[in-house]
């Protein structure tokens, strides 16, 4: 069914349930909170460290953007790459494999000596986003769906 439109009759009563999950790219295994050696973290966190719900129900008039941080590091699963998967009835989108890495600690001495940057204005942000090509992160089906949603 890959590449085919989802029929209206496929929609569940009350909307289509989409679930965001994390996969081990090497084994294809679905990863869970138990795979994170830091039990208080889980796999994802939401914006500003808030709770992240990986499940959403979409209706014919709604849209959703998953905004989260991946907390599980590749080093936690023997250096394996990971993939993000969004799935629902009759559809499945999977990103390309990537390495989940930690950012440097804010208390790092190198970062303390740097001058703080000024915040960019909205036009600078839009320009930066338009310059970056996200197509290599997703498969062709997802990119086609994203382009179709812009119309």
N, C-alpha and C positions, 0 to 999 in steps of 0.2 A: 504494500500500500504506500510505500515511500514515493513522495513526489505527487501524490494524488490529493485533490481537495478533500476536506472533511465534510461529509454530507450533513445537512441539517438534522436528519433523523438520528445521527450519531450523538447529538447533544443530549446530555443527561437532563432529567427533570430538575429545574432550578439552576442550570448552568453546567459548564464543562469544568471538571476538577483537574487542575494542572499541579504537578508536583515537581519541585526542583530537588535533584539528588546529586550526590558526588560518587563517581566511579573510579576504581583503580584502573588506569588505562592499560596496564600490563595484563591483568587477569580478567578484567571486565566485572569484577566483584563490586557489588553495591556496598559503599562504605557507610558506617553508622557512627553515632556519637561514641560508641565503645572503642572505636579505632583511634580516638584521640587520647594520648596518654595524660592529657590535662583534663580530668573528668568534669571540671567546672565549666569548660568551654563548649564542648560539642563540636559540630562540624562548621557551623556558620554563626555569625552575629549580624545583627541588623545595623542600621545607621546609628552612629554615635554609641555603639556598643549595646544597643537595645536588643530585646528578643527578636529573633527572625523566624517567621512562620514560612516554611518551605512549600506550603499548600495554599492555593488560591482557587476560587471558583469564578469563572468568567461567564458572563451572559452575552447575548448578541449585541448589547450596547456598551459593554465595558472593555477595558484594556488594563494591563498590569505590567509593571516593570519590577523584576526582582532586584532589589538593592541589598547586597550583603557582602560580607568579607568571608573568605574561606579561612577557617582557623586551623584546620588540619594541615600540617606541613608534610611535604614529600619525605622529609627526613624521618617523620614519624612512622612511615610505612615503607621502610627500607629503601628510600630514595625513588620510589615509583612515581611516575607521572600520574596526574589525575585528569578527569574529564567532568564537565558539568552536564547534566542531562535534565531536560524538561520534558515531561511526558504526560499524556492524558489519553482518553479513549480514542484510539485510531490515529494518534500522532506521537512523534518522538523526535526531539532535537538534541543533538549531542555536539559539544564543542570539540575542537581538536585537543589533543593531549597537551598538558602544560605542567611545569614544575611549580608547586606551591611553596613559596619561600617566605621567610620572616623578613620584616623590615628591621633596619638598625634601631637600636634602643635610643630613645630621645635623650637620655642622659649621657650618651656617647660623647667623649671629649672633643672629637672632631666637629660634631654638630654644635657644640656650645660656642665654639670660636667663630661660627659663621654669622654674618649679618642677617637678620630676619628679612624675608622677602616681602614686598608689598603685595597685596591681594590683586589679582587681575580683574579688570572690569568684564562685563558680560560679553562684549564684542571680542575680547581677547580669548575668552573661553570658547565661544562659538567657533572662532577661527581655528583654534587648536584642535577642537573635536572634528572639524571638517577636514583637517589635514591628515588625521590618523585614519588609516584604512583598517577597519575591524573585520574585513571579509576573511582573513586567514584564520580567525578564531572559530568560525562557525562553518558548518557544511553548506552546500549550495541551497538546499531546501530552506534552511532558516534564513539565509540572506534574501532569498526570493520572498519569503513571508514578511520580512522586515521592510523590504522595498515596497511591497504591495500595501502595507499598513500606512506608509507615508502619503499615499495618494488620497 
